[in-house]
Amino acid sequence: MTGCSVKCVGVVGLVKGGTVIGSARCKEFRTHEGRLKAAHNLVQRGITYLCVIGGDGSLTGANLFREEWSGLLNELIEQGLIDEDAARRNSKLHIVGMVGSIDNDFCGTDMTIGTDSALHRIIEVVDAIMTTAQSHQRTFVLEVMGRHCGYLALVSALACGADWVFIPEMPPEDGWEDNMCQKLSESRSRGSRLNIIIVAEGAIDRQGQHITSDLVKNLVVSNLGFDTRVTILGHVQRGGTPSAFDRILASRMGVEAVLALLEASTDTPACVVSLVGNQAVRLPLMECVQMTQEVQKAMDEKKFDEAVRLRGRSFENNLSTYRLLSSQTARSELPNSSFNVAVMNVGAPAAGMNAAVRSAVRVGITEGHRMFAVNDGFEGFYKGQIKEIKWGDVGGWTGQGGSLLGTKRTLPAKHLDKIAEQMRIHNISALLVIGGFEAYVGLLELSSARDQYAEFCVPMVMIPATVSNNIPGSDLSIGSDTALNAITDTCDRIKQSASGTKRRVFIIETMGGYCGYLATVGGLAAGADTVYIYEEPFDIRDLQANVEHLTQKMKTSIQRGLVLRNENSNENFTTDFIYQLYSEEGRGVFDCRKNILGHMQQGGAPSPFDRNFGTKVAAKAIQWISRTLKESYKEGRVFTNSEDTACLLGMRRRAMVFQPVVQLREETDFVHRIPKEQWWLKLRPLMKILAKYKTSYDVSDAGQLEHVTRVRPKESDASAGN
């Protein structure tokens, strides 16, 4: 690798937003003369590997630069600016792109760097606005960025339960003015004190006319007389501290980009590093650029369904889920399935649980089921704390933290007869369990008891929701993103507190039980020097080496250290022990402080990711329940005892997958309540490299160049991103 140049729009410094090294839209680079100057600058510095971070304009320009490279070198030789030897040494230019754009408008990736942070800014404003609604009956019209792409508007609408959303890819049907006003009026009549309408700045109607936030406000005021306010977020969406998701995404994409550059041959086309589900993939840059341009072409030609399809499966998923949850079908016109479906939370509270329950209830009602809420987990189940829950009962739940249904760790095994009796009394035809490891074990116990109790021979599905992210069968759990943001925010503040104090090391304990996910990924996002976890055993020699590493670091310009320890990483090397060891060994070089984050990691408002993830996963789970109920309804009753009707719905690499819980037994370490294999362990070498430890990075999981998939089967839909 003779050199590497990076142009970055997105997350560079872990804590700093924007771009540390600067970014610009360079008009001169659009000219041949400008690109000739750029080629000369690279050759002078011996740079032949280029990582370009930006939007489709930057990436298209980079690809053109690469295609012209040999011709540019010849021109430089002719002009006497370089010699033949320099041209030979720099004969090939390798380019890899990473997409940095808050609009998430680049095809081929589920998420672009910067989008999640922009969503955080938007949701912070929405949450602030919603608090004022406790004393005022108002309608708020929020205008968010998205001149050509409605992703921010659409996901914000999902994350806050907006009454209406306007996006350029799918303009409202003609007559939308009356439909919207009717929906707002119905919402008020059901007791809602607040209406939220989200408008993308590029929103249009079916005739291509611009729909502005002021137009929407005036319409609501003139037709309904509602007190209506407009908030235009503007460039505040670009600012602020990067979210945990963006820090991890940028780090993972950066590694993949470097690997792609190192593995590039003379025939390798310029590629872009993308995120599909939870997996980094490499796609030909120009295939992605062409598809992105096709979206705009489809919109110009008013082929809006085509535009949505070209945006990709993440966008399609979001739109279909929003439509499902904002169904304008009158309750009297809904189908009547005659099935009763129960929803419950089990285990410790996790932010995003309420968004999942809201989604499940509303999608279930839309499918024609009667929905029942079980309070306080399996304990409430056997005590009969079950009641029907209606559409309006879950209004405003999306942004609420914790578990409004109540949740406990009680397992069902000792109360199977009483739970079966309650299922019989309430005629429960299907069960949705949202929770952590206890929910998983509980579902295993219910499915194992099917031979004894016919009441359990119904479709049952579990959605992982736990800050620990320790559930087998799923890369991600609802709640863990919110916890990661709590950890990174706290670490940022702690490090900032040391800005005026030199030579200080902070020892921070995170939650997670025996699972080191929060500590490892939080450490990567916060820029930790060392992270101690159960899955990677350590001894006194490792501790000593870490102290020596920090001692050397104190001689540099960065005279502060950050050490994270998972709560159950080692029963003898406790947080107090490590604190005392570091304090003693660092005496005269640095001093130490310790902080146990505790249950603050479970609290707070859910992050945009957790709201969106919980909403979409729960909708998918209810749709699975509806299909399975129809398949298992025979002779006037629901009966099924096959393994595949007691499932866990989890994100596995690229797809959301329904997996029989019985088959996940072999993948589970029940003693330590963790999966036997965990994908995030592969991130640990990256963390050590960034902390300047000498180590190697496992490239066995590195991506291979693929092609853009234009039509994806709906059943394999997955979106780990927002």
C-alpha positions in Angstrom: 0.0 0.0 0.0 1.9 3.1 -1.2 -0.5 5.6 0.3 -4.0 6.3 1.3 -5.9 9.5 0.9 -9.2 10.0 2.7 -11.9 12.6 1.9 -14.6 12.3 4.6 -18.1 13.4 5.1 -19.3 11.7 8.2 -17.8 10.3 11.3 -14.0 10.6 11.6 -13.2 11.7 15.2 -15.2 9.4 17.5 -16.7 12.3 19.5 -16.6 15.1 16.9 -19.4 15.4 14.4 -19.0 16.6 10.9 -15.6 16.0 9.3 -12.3 16.7 11.0 -10.2 16.8 7.9 -12.7 19.0 6.0 -14.9 18.4 3.0 -16.0 20.5 0.1 -17.9 20.4 -3.2 -15.1 21.1 -5.5 -16.2 22.7 -8.8 -12.6 22.5 -10.2 -12.5 18.7 -9.8 -15.5 18.5 -12.2 -13.2 19.9 -15.0 -10.5 17.9 -16.7 -7.9 20.4 -15.7 -8.9 20.0 -12.1 -8.6 16.3 -12.2 -5.2 16.6 -13.9 -4.0 18.8 -10.9 -5.4 16.2 -8.5 -3.5 13.4 -10.3 -0.3 15.4 -10.1 -0.7 15.9 -6.4 -1.2 12.2 -5.8 1.8 11.2 -7.9 4.0 13.7 -6.1 3.0 11.9 -2.8 3.1 8.4 -4.2 -0.6 7.8 -3.4 -2.3 5.1 -5.5 -5.0 4.0 -3.0 -7.9 6.3 -2.4 -10.8 6.0 0.0 -13.5 8.4 -0.8 -16.3 9.1 1.7 -19.2 11.1 0.4 -22.4 11.1 -1.5 -23.1 9.9 -5.1 -21.5 13.1 -6.5 -18.2 12.4 -4.8 -18.3 8.7 -5.6 -19.2 9.3 -9.3 -16.4 11.8 -9.6 -13.9 9.4 -7.9 -14.9 6.7 -10.4 -14.4 9.0 -13.4 -11.0 10.0 -11.9 -10.0 6.3 -11.8 -11.2 5.7 -15.4 -9.1 8.7 -16.6 -6.1 7.9 -14.6 -3.8 6.4 -17.2 -4.7 9.2 -19.6 -4.0 11.8 -16.9 -0.6 10.3 -16.3 0.3 10.5 -20.0 -0.7 14.2 -20.0 1.5 14.8 -17.0 4.5 13.1 -18.8 3.9 15.2 -21.9 3.8 18.4 -19.9 7.0 17.4 -18.2 5.5 17.4 -14.7 6.4 13.8 -14.0 8.8 11.3 -15.5 8.2 7.8 -16.9 9.5 6.2 -13.8 7.0 8.1 -11.6 4.2 7.1 -14.0 5.2 3.5 -13.8 5.3 3.4 -10.0 1.8 5.0 -9.9 0.3 3.3 -12.9 -2.8 2.0 -11.1 -5.2 3.9 -9.0 -7.4 1.9 -6.6 -10.6 3.4 -5.3 -13.0 2.3 -2.6 -16.0 4.4 -1.5 -17.9 4.7 1.7 -21.2 6.5 1.7 -21.4 9.5 4.0 -24.8 11.2 3.7 -27.4 12.0 6.3 -30.1 11.5 3.7 -29.4 7.8 3.3 -30.1 8.3 -0.4 -27.5 6.0 -1.9 -28.7 2.7 -3.3 -27.0 -0.6 -2.3 -26.7 0.1 1.4 -29.3 -0.1 4.2 -27.6 2.8 6.1 -25.1 5.5 5.2 -22.7 7.1 7.7 -24.4 10.0 9.4 -28.0 9.0 9.0 -28.5 7.6 12.5 -27.0 10.7 14.1 -29.4 12.9 12.0 -32.3 10.8 13.2 -31.1 11.4 16.8 -31.3 15.1 16.3 -34.8 14.9 14.7 -36.2 12.6 17.5 -34.7 14.8 20.2 -36.8 17.7 18.7 -39.9 15.5 18.4 -39.6 14.3 22.0 -39.2 17.9 23.2 -42.2 19.0 21.2 -44.3 16.1 22.6 -43.7 17.3 26.2 -45.4 20.6 25.4 -48.4 18.7 24.2 -49.3 17.7 27.8 -50.7 21.2 28.3 -51.7 22.3 24.8 -53.8 20.6 22.1 -51.7 21.3 19.0 -50.7 20.1 15.6 -47.0 20.2 14.8 -45.6 20.2 11.3 -41.9 19.3 11.2 -39.8 19.8 8.1 -36.8 17.6 7.9 -34.0 17.3 5.3 -34.4 15.1 2.2 -34.5 17.1 -1.0 -34.6 13.9 -3.2 -34.9 11.2 -0.5 -37.6 10.8 2.1 -35.7 8.3 4.4 -35.3 10.7 7.3 -38.9 11.8 7.2 -40.2 8.2 6.9 -38.1 6.8 9.7 -38.8 9.8 11.9 -42.5 9.2 11.3 -42.2 5.6 12.3 -40.1 6.4 15.4 -42.5 9.0 16.8 -45.8 7.5 15.5 -46.6 10.5 13.3 -50.1 10.9 12.0 -48.9 11.7 8.4 -45.7 11.9 6.4 -44.9 13.4 3.1 -41.9 12.0 1.1 -40.8 12.6 -2.5 -40.7 8.9 -3.5 -44.3 8.2 -2.8 -46.5 11.4 -3.1 -50.0 11.1 -1.5 -53.0 10.1 -3.6 -55.1 12.9 -5.1 -57.5 14.2 -2.5 -54.9 13.8 0.3 -56.0 17.1 1.8 -59.4 15.8 2.9 -58.0 12.4 3.9 -55.3 13.9 6.1 -57.7 16.3 7.8 -60.1 13.5 8.4 -57.4 11.4 10.0 -56.2 14.2 12.2 -59.8 14.8 13.3 -60.3 11.1 14.1 -57.1 11.2 16.2 -58.4 14.1 18.2 -61.8 12.5 18.7 -60.0 9.4 20.2 -58.5 11.7 22.9 -55.1 12.5 21.4 -53.8 15.9 22.5 -51.2 16.0 19.8 -50.9 15.6 16.0 -47.5 15.3 14.3 -47.0 15.7 10.6 -43.6 15.2 9.1 -42.6 16.8 5.7 -39.5 16.0 3.8 -38.1 19.2 2.2 -38.5 17.6 -1.2 -42.1 16.4 -0.8 -44.3 16.6 -3.8 -47.8 15.7 -4.9 -48.8 13.4 -7.8 -48.6 16.3 -10.2 -45.0 17.1 -9.1 -46.1 20.3 -7.2 -44.0 21.0 -4.0 -45.8 20.3 -0.7 -44.3 22.8 1.8 -44.7 22.8 5.6 -46.5 26.1 5.4 -48.9 24.7 2.9 -49.7 21.8 5.2 -50.1 24.2 8.2 -52.5 26.5 6.4 -54.5 23.5 5.3 -54.9 22.2 8.8 -55.8 25.7 10.2 -58.3 26.5 7.5 -60.0 23.1 7.4 -59.9 22.1 11.1 -59.1 25.2 13.0 -56.4 23.4 15.0 -53.6 25.4 16.7 -50.8 24.5 14.3 -47.0 25.2 14.5 -44.3 24.7 12.0 -40.7 23.6 13.0 -38.0 23.6 10.3 -35.0 21.6 11.6 -32.6 22.7 8.9 -28.8 22.1 9.4 -29.2 21.1 13.0 -29.7 17.6 11.6 -26.1 17.6 10.4 -24.6 18.6 13.7 -24.0 17.2 17.1 -22.1 14.3 18.5 -22.2 11.1 16.3 -24.4 8.4 17.7 -23.1 5.0 18.8 -24.5 3.4 15.7 -22.6 5.8 13.4 -19.4 5.4 15.2 -19.5 1.6 14.9 -20.8 1.7 11.3 -18.0 4.1 10.3 -15.4 2.0 12.1 -16.6 -1.3 10.5 -16.9 0.3 7.1 -13.4 1.9 7.4 -11.8 -1.5 8.1 -13.7 -3.1 5.2 -12.6 -0.3 2.9 -8.9 -0.8 3.8 -9.2 -4.5 3.3 -10.9 -3.9 -0.1 -8.0 -1.6 -1.1 -5.3 -4.1 0.0 -7.0 -7.0 -1.9 -7.7 -4.9 -5.1 -6.1 -6.2 -8.3 -5.6 -4.3 -11.6 -8.9 -5.7 -12.8 -11.0 -5.0 -9.7 -13.6 -2.3 -10.4 -14.0 0.6 -8.0 -16.3 -0.6 -5.2 -18.3 0.9 -2.4 -18.6 -0.6 1.1 -22.2 -1.1 2.1 -24.2 -2.4 5.0 -26.8 -5.1 4.3 -28.6 -6.2 7.4 -25.7 -6.6 9.9 -23.1 -7.5 7.3 -20.6 -5.4 5.4 -20.6 -6.1 1.7 -18.7 -4.7 -1.3 -20.6 -3.6 -4.4 -19.4 -2.2 -7.7 -19.5 1.6 -7.2 -21.0 2.5 -10.6 -23.8 -0.1 -10.2 -24.9 1.7 -7.0 -24.5 5.1 -8.6 -26.6 4.1 -11.6 -29.4 2.7 -9.5 -29.4 5.9 -7.3 -29.8 7.9 -10.5 -32.5 5.6 -11.7 -34.5 6.5 -8.6 -34.6 10.1 -9.6 -35.5 9.2 -13.1 -38.4 7.0 -11.9 -39.6 9.9 -9.8 -39.4 12.3 -12.7 -41.4 9.9 -14.8 -43.9 9.6 -11.9 -43.2 5.8 -11.6 -43.4 6.1 -7.8 -43.7 2.4 -7.0 -40.6 1.8 -9.1 -38.8 4.6 -7.2 -39.6 3.0 -3.8 -38.5 -0.5 -5.1 -35.2 1.0 -6.3 -34.5 2.6 -3.0 -34.0 -0.9 -1.6 -35.4 -3.3 0.9 -34.8 -1.1 4.0 -36.8 1.8 2.5 -39.5 -0.5 1.3 -39.8 -2.2 4.7 -40.1 1.2 6.4 -42.8 2.4 4.1 -44.9 -0.8 4.2 -44.7 -0.8 8.1 -45.7 2.8 8.3 -48.7 2.2 6.0 -49.7 -0.8 8.1 -49.5 1.2 11.4 -51.3 4.3 10.0 -54.0 2.3 8.3 -56.9 4.6 7.5 -59.4 1.7 7.3 -62.3 2.3 9.6 -62.4 -0.1 12.5 -65.8 -1.4 11.3 -64.3 -2.3 7.9 -61.4 -4.4 9.3 -61.5 -8.2 8.9 -62.6 -10.3 11.8 -60.3 -13.2 12.3 -61.9 -14.5 15.5 -58.4 -15.1 16.9 -57.2 -13.7 20.2 -53.5 -12.8 20.3 -51.6 -12.1 23.6 -48.6 -9.8 23.9 -46.3 -9.7 26.9 -42.9 -8.5 28.1 -40.5 -10.8 30.0 -37.2 -10.1 31.7 -35.5 -6.8 32.4 -36.9 -3.6 30.9 -35.3 -2.6 27.5 -35.9 0.7 25.6 -37.9 -0.1 22.5 -40.2 -2.7 24.1 -43.1 -0.2 24.1 -42.6 0.6 20.4 -42.7 -3.2 19.7 -45.9 -3.6 21.7 -47.6 -0.7 20.0 -46.7 -2.0 16.6 -47.9 -5.6 17.5 -51.2 -4.3 18.8 -52.0 -2.1 15.9 -50.9 -4.5 13.2 -52.8 -7.3 15.0 -56.0 -5.2 15.0 -55.4 -4.3 11.3 -55.2 -8.1 10.7 -58.6 -8.5 12.4 -57.4 -10.1 15.7 -58.4 -9.2 19.2 -55.3 -8.2 21.0 -54.7 -8.9 24.7 -52.0 -7.4 26.9 -50.4 -9.5 29.7 -49.0 -7.4 32.5 -45.9 -8.3 34.5 -44.7 -11.2 32.3 -45.3 -14.8 33.1 -46.1 -13.9 36.8 -49.0 -11.7 35.6 -50.0 -14.4 33.1 -50.6 -17.1 35.7 -52.3 -14.5 38.0 -54.7 -13.6 35.3 -53.5 -10.0 34.7 -54.7 -10.1 31.1 -57.0 -7.6 29.4 -57.9 -6.6 25.9 -55.9 -3.7 24.5 -57.3 -1.4 21.8 -55.8 0.8 19.1 -56.0 4.0 21.2 -54.5 2.4 24.3 -51.0 2.3 22.7 -51.0 5.9 21.4 -47.7 7.7 22.2 -46.0 4.5 23.3 -43.2 4.6 20.7 -41.0 7.1 22.5 -41.6 5.7 26.0 -38.7 4.0 27.7 -38.9 0.9 30.0 -41.9 -1.4 29.8 -45.4 0.0 30.1 -46.9 -3.5 30.3 -44.7 -4.3 33.2 -42.1 -7.1 33.0 -40.6 -9.6 35.4 -38.0 -12.4 35.3 -40.3 -15.1 36.5 -40.2 -18.3 34.4 -43.3 -20.3 33.6 -42.2 -23.8 34.4 -43.7 -23.8 38.0 -47.0 -22.3 36.9 -47.7 -24.1 33.6 -51.2 -25.4 34.8 -52.3 -21.9 35.8 -50.9 -20.3 32.5 -52.7 -23.0 30.5 -55.9 -22.2 32.4 -55.6 -18.5 31.7 -55.0 -19.2 28.0 -58.2 -21.3 28.0 -60.2 -18.7 29.9 -59.2 -15.9 27.5 -59.2 -18.2 24.4 -55.6 -17.2 23.5 -54.9 -18.5 20.0 -51.3 -17.1 19.7 -48.6 -15.6 21.9 -46.0 -12.9 21.2 -43.2 -12.6 23.8 -41.0 -9.6 23.8 -38.0 -9.8 26.1 -34.5 -11.1 27.1 -33.0 -14.4 28.1 -35.9 -15.3 30.4 -38.3 -14.8 27.5 -36.2 -17.3 25.4 -36.1 -19.9 28.2 -39.8 -19.3 29.0 -40.7 -20.0 25.4 -38.6 -23.2 25.5 -40.5 -24.3 28.6 -43.9 -23.6 27.0 -43.0 -25.5 23.8 -41.7 -28.4 25.8 -45.0 -28.6 27.7 -47.1 -29.0 24.6 -47.4 -32.7 25.1 -49.1 -32.0 28.5 -51.1 -28.9 27.7 -53.0 -28.5 24.4 -53.4 -24.8 25.2 -49.7 -24.3 24.3 -50.2 -25.9 20.9 -50.6 -22.5 19.3 -48.3 -20.2 17.3 -45.7 -18.6 19.7 -43.0 -16.2 18.7 -40.3 -14.3 20.6 -38.6 -11.0 19.8 -35.3 -10.4 21.5 -35.4 -7.3 23.7 -32.5 -6.8 26.1 -29.7 -4.3 26.7 -27.3 -7.2 27.0 -27.8 -8.5 23.4 -27.2 -12.0 24.7 -29.9 -13.9 22.9 -28.9 -16.8 20.6 -30.3 -16.6 17.1 -30.1 -12.8 16.7 -27.2 -10.5 16.1 -29.1 -7.6 17.6 -31.7 -7.1 20.3 -34.1 -4.2 20.9 -32.7 -2.0 23.7 -29.0 -2.6 23.2 -28.6 0.5 20.9 -30.1 2.8 23.5 -27.8 1.3 26.1 -24.8 1.8 23.8 -25.7 5.4 23.4 -26.0 5.8 27.2 -22.5 4.3 27.6 -20.9 6.4 24.9 -22.5 9.6 26.1 -21.3 8.9 29.6 -17.8 8.0 28.4 -17.7 11.2 26.3 -18.5 13.3 29.3 -16.1 11.5 31.5 -13.3 12.0 29.0 -14.3 15.7 28.6 -14.0 16.1 32.4 -10.4 15.1 32.1 -9.6 17.7 29.4 -8.2 20.1 32.0 -6.6 17.3 34.0 -3.6 15.5 32.6 -2.6 11.9 33.1 -5.9 10.4 34.3 -7.3 6.9 33.6 -11.0 6.1 34.0 -12.2 2.5 34.9 -15.9 2.1 33.9 -18.1 -1.0 34.6 -20.9 -1.8 32.2 -23.9 -4.1 32.4 -24.4 -7.3 30.3 -24.1 -10.2 32.7 -21.6 -12.6 31.2 -22.1 -11.1 27.7 -19.4 -8.6 26.7 -21.3 -6.9 23.9 -22.0 -3.6 25.7 -18.5 -3.3 27.0 -16.8 -4.2 23.7 -19.0 -2.3 21.3 -19.3 0.6 23.7 -15.6 0.6 24.1 -15.1 0.7 20.3 -17.6 3.6 20.1 -16.0 5.5 23.0 -12.4 5.0 22.0 -11.4 2.8 25.0 -7.9 1.6 25.5 -8.8 -1.7 27.0 -12.0 -3.7 27.5 -12.3 -6.7 29.8 -14.9 -9.3 29.1 -15.8 -12.9 30.1 -15.6 -14.3 26.6 -11.9 -13.3 26.3 -10.1 -14.6 29.5 -7.4 -12.4 30.9 -4.8 -12.7 33.7 -2.6 -10.6 35.8 0.0 -10.4 33.0 -2.6 -8.9 30.7 -3.5 -6.3 33.3 0.2 -5.5 33.8 0.7 -5.1 30.0 -2.3 -2.8 29.8 -1.0 -0.6 32.6 2.4 -0.4 30.8 0.6 0.5 27.6 -1.2 3.4 29.3 2.1 4.5 31.0 3.6 4.9 27.5 0.4 6.7 26.2 0.8 9.3 29.0 4.0 10.3 27.3 2.1 11.4 24.2 -0.2 14.3 23.6 -3.3 12.3 24.7 -2.8 12.0 28.4 -6.0 10.2 29.4 -7.1 6.6 29.3 -10.4 4.8 29.3 -10.8 1.2 30.5 -14.2 -0.7 30.3 -15.0 -3.8 32.3 -18.0 -6.0 31.8 -19.7 -6.7 35.1 -19.1 -10.4 35.1 -15.8 -10.5 33.2 -13.9 -12.2 36.1 -15.1 -13.0 39.6 -11.6 -12.2 41.1 -10.5 -9.3 39.0 -13.3 -7.1 40.1 -13.8 -3.4 39.1 -12.4 -2.4 42.6 -9.4 -4.7 42.1 -8.6 -3.3 38.7 -9.0 0.2 40.0 -6.7 -0.4 42.9 -4.1 -2.2 40.6 -4.1 0.6 38.1 -3.9 3.2 40.9 -0.9 1.5 42.5 1.0 0.6 39.3 0.3 4.0 37.7 1.4 5.9 40.8 3.5 8.9 39.8 2.5 8.5 36.1 -1.3 8.8 36.2 -4.2 8.7 38.6 -7.4 6.7 38.4 -11.1 7.2 38.7 -13.8 4.6 38.6 -17.5 4.7 37.6 -20.2 2.0 37.7 -22.8 2.9 35.1 -25.4 0.5 36.5 -29.1 0.7 35.6 -28.8 4.0 33.7 -28.0 1.7 30.8 -31.6 0.4 30.9 -33.3 3.7 31.1 -34.0 6.8 29.0 -36.0 7.3 25.9 -35.4 4.7 23.2 -33.0 5.6 20.4 -34.3 6.0 16.9 -32.8 2.7 16.0 -34.6 0.8 18.8 -37.9 2.5 18.1 -37.7 1.6 14.4 -36.3 -1.9 14.9 -38.9 -2.7 17.5 -41.7 -1.4 15.3 -40.7 -3.3 12.2 -39.8 -6.6 13.9 -43.0 -6.7 15.9 -45.0 -6.0 12.7 -43.2 -8.9 11.0 -43.9 -11.2 14.0 -47.6 -10.5 14.0 -47.8 -11.1 10.2 -46.1 -14.4 10.8 -48.6 -15.2 13.6 -51.5 -14.4 11.2 -50.2 -16.8 8.5 -49.4 -19.5 11.0 -52.9 -19.2 12.6 -54.6 -19.7 9.2 -52.4 -22.8 8.5 -53.1 -24.3 11.9 -56.8 -23.6 12.1 -58.6 -26.9 11.6 -62.0 -28.2 12.6 -62.9 -25.0 14.4 -59.8 -24.7 16.6 -56.1 -23.7 16.4 -53.8 -26.6 17.0 -50.1 -27.0 16.1 -47.2 -28.7 17.9 -44.5 -28.5 15.2 -41.1 -27.1 16.1 -41.4 -24.3 13.6 -44.5 -22.8 15.3 -42.5 -21.9 18.5 -40.0 -19.5 17.1 -37.5 -16.7 17.7 -37.4 -13.9 15.2 -33.9 -12.6 14.9 -31.5 -10.7 12.7 -28.9 -13.1 11.3 -26.3 -11.3 9.2 -28.4 -10.1 6.2 -31.9 -11.3 7.0 -34.6 -11.5 9.7 -35.2 -15.2 10.3 -37.8 -17.2 12.2 -35.9 -20.0 14.0 -37.5 -22.7 16.1 -36.4 -22.1 19.7 -35.7 -25.9 20.2 -33.1 -25.7 17.4 -31.3 -22.8 19.2 -30.6 -25.0 22.3 -27.4 -26.2 20.8 -26.2 -22.7 20.2 -26.8 -21.6 23.8 -24.5 -21.6 26.9 -27.3 -21.7 29.5 -25.0 -21.5 32.5 -23.7 -18.1 31.4 -26.8 -17.0 29.5 -25.0 -16.3 26.2 -24.8 -17.7 22.7 -21.8 -20.0 22.1 -20.8 -17.9 19.1 -21.0 -14.1 19.0 -20.4 -12.1 15.8 -19.1 -8.9 17.6 -16.1 -10.7 19.0 -14.5 -10.1 15.6 -14.6 -6.4 16.4 -12.2 -6.7 19.3 -9.0 -6.7 17.3 -10.2 -3.5 15.7 -10.6 -1.9 19.1 -7.1 -2.9 20.0 -5.6 -1.6 16.8 -7.3 1.8 17.3 -5.9 1.8 20.8 -2.4 1.3 19.2 -1.8 -2.2 20.4 0.1 -4.5 18.1 -2.3 -7.2 16.9 -3.7 -8.7 13.7 -7.2 -8.3 12.3 -9.2 -11.4 11.3 -9.9 -11.0 7.6 -11.7 -14.4 7.2 -15.1 -12.7 7.3 -14.1 -9.9 4.8 -16.6 -9.3 2.0 -16.3 -10.3 -1.6 -17.3 -8.1 -4.5 -21.0 -8.8 -5.3 -23.5 -7.2 -7.5 -26.4 -5.0 -6.6 -29.6 -7.0 -6.1 -32.5 -5.2 -7.8 -35.4 -7.5 -6.8 -35.2 -9.1 -3.4 -37.7 -11.7 -2.2 -40.0 -10.1 0.4 -39.7 -13.0 2.9 -36.0 -12.4 3.3 -36.5 -8.8 4.1 -34.2 -7.5 6.8 -33.2 -4.2 8.0 -30.8 -3.8 10.9 -30.6 -0.2 10.2 -33.3 2.4 10.6 
